[in-house]
Amino acid sequence: MTEKRLDATLSAETEKQVVRPILLAEFEFETSTDRAWSGMGELQWGGFTWYGAGTLGKVSTIEETTELRATGASFQLSGIPADLIDKVSNFPVQGHKAKLYLGFIEADFKTLIMDPVLIFDGRMDTVEILDGGETATVTLTAESRLRDLERPRTRRYTDADQQSRYPGDKGLEYVPSMQDKQIIWGRAPE
């Protein structure tokens, strides 16, 4: 597994006396893609508007290992008006993409120093909603794409399985009729 490193410009940012790191989170839901960042107000990057979560948003520690194993992350947003939680409560989130970027921002808190670096790329797994009446707290958990390596890939030598991968292929269409077929080798049938 390759080690992730910041380029020279971003690495130099971490050594300055005043460091302004930011996180940008992107969630692909069934009907839309939502983007948030750890500051206040709107931020423009990558041709999109990222909306500030400020102190209302939290992200778990992003673990990077030298081993080939899957890690996860959780994203929490507090103070959401109760009537705006439909997106995560009425639509399935499992399997939809979730990304987290690390960037650095200028003193004006509007201008990025280079493009942010992708530090987590995974798929949403579960959502937990704590409804406090007036406002709610939503926690989304996501798992690394490496989790897919742990899932079994079951394939069958059947026509239906072959058609699901290669529509129109006739290579396995006679497999069911061969199941109970008696084949006699080396002598004439009696």
N, C-alpha and C positions, 0 to 999 in steps of 0.2 A: 504494500500500500504506500502511495506516495505521501510525503509530508507536505502539508500546506504551509506556505510562507507568504508573508506580505511582501509586495514589491518594495523597492528601495524608498520610494516617496512615502508610502503609508508606514513603513517601518520607521522612517525618520520622524513621522508624526508622533509615534509613541514615546519618543525620547525628548520631546519638547517640554518646557517647563509647564505650559498649559496645554492639556490634551482634551479634545472635545470629541469623544467617540459617540457614535449613534448606532442604533439597531434599526433595521428595516425588515418588516415581516410581510410576507405575501401569501394569501390563502385563496386557492381556487375552489369556489363553491360550485354547485350545480348550475346556477344561473348567472353568476358573476365572479369576478376576481376582486378581492378587497386587499388594500395595501395600507399599512400603518407604519409609523416610525416613532422613535422614542422621544421626540421633541414635541414642541407646541406648534400649532398651526399647520399649514400645508407646505410640503416640500416637493419640488419637481425633480425627478430622476428617471432616466430610461424611457422618456416619453409618457410617463404616468404621473398622476398626483398621488402623493402619499400623505395620509392624514395623521396628524399628531395625536398620540395617545397620552403624552406627558407622563404624569405620575400615576395615571390610572392603569397603565399597562405593566406587566411583568413577564419575564422570560426565564425559564429555568436555566441552570448551568448547561452549557453545550459541551458535552464530553467528547474528546477526540482520543482515540486509543491507537497504539501501534499494532494491536491485534486486529484480525479481520472479524469483527463482531459488530452487531447492530446496537446503536444507542438511540435514545429517544429525547424528546424535548416537550415542554409544556408551555403554553402561551395563555396568559390570563389578562382579561380586561374587566375592570370594575367600573361601577357607576353608570352602567348602560341603562337607559330608560327601558322599563319592562316591556313596552310595546314594540321595541326594536330588536327583540331577540328571536323573532320568527325565522330568520335566515338559518340559525343553527339548530333551532328546535323542530322546524317543520321539514327540513331537507336532510337527507343522509349526508354525512361528512366523511365517512370512512372511505379511504382510498383516494381522496382528493389531495392534490399537491399542497405542501406547505414549505416555504423557503424562508431562511433568515440570512440577512446580510449584515456585515460589519463595515461601517464607514467612519469617516472623520469629517467634521464640519468647521467652516471658518468662523471667526468671531461674530459675524453677522447672523449666525444661526440659520442661514438660508442657502449658503453656497457650499457644495460638497468639495472636498479635496480629493480629486480623482473619483473613479467609480468604486462603490463599495464592493467588498469581497464576500462571496457566498460562503457561509460557515455551516449551514445546515440545509439539507435538501431531503425532504421526506414526504410521507403521506399521513394525512390526518387519520386518527384512529377513533378516539372517543371525545365526547363533549359532555361537560358537567355544567349545569346551570344552577346557581344558588339565587333564588328569587327573594329579594328583601322587601317586596311590596312595591315601593316607588322605583327602586333601581335593582339591577341584577349584576351578578358576577359570573362571567363565562370563562371556563377553563377548557382549552382545546389541547389534547395530547396528540403528538405525532411520533411516528417511528421512522427510523432511518430506512432508506431504500435497501440497505443491506439485509433488512428483515426478510426481503423476498427470497434471499438465498436459503432461508430456513424452511420455506414453504415447500411441501412436496409437489412435484410436477408429474401428475399421473396422466399417462397417455395409454391408449388401448389400440390394439390391432383390430379395429372395427371400421366398417364403412362410415358410420355416423361420426366417429372421431376424425377420420381422414377428411370427411366432407367439411367439418368445422374448420379445419386448417387449410385445406386445398379444395374449394368447391369445384365440382366437375371431374375430379380425379376418380378413375375407375379401378385403381389398383387393389382395393380391398373389398369390392362389392360382392365377391363370391365367398368371402370368409364365413358367413353364417351357414351356407350350404355345405361347407367342408367340415363342419364340426362333427357330425356323426357319419361321415362318409367312410366306407370301408375300402381300403386300397390294398390290392394283393400284388405282391412283387415276385417276379421270377417264375410263375407258373400260370397256366391258363385257369380261368375261373371254372368251378365245377357246377 
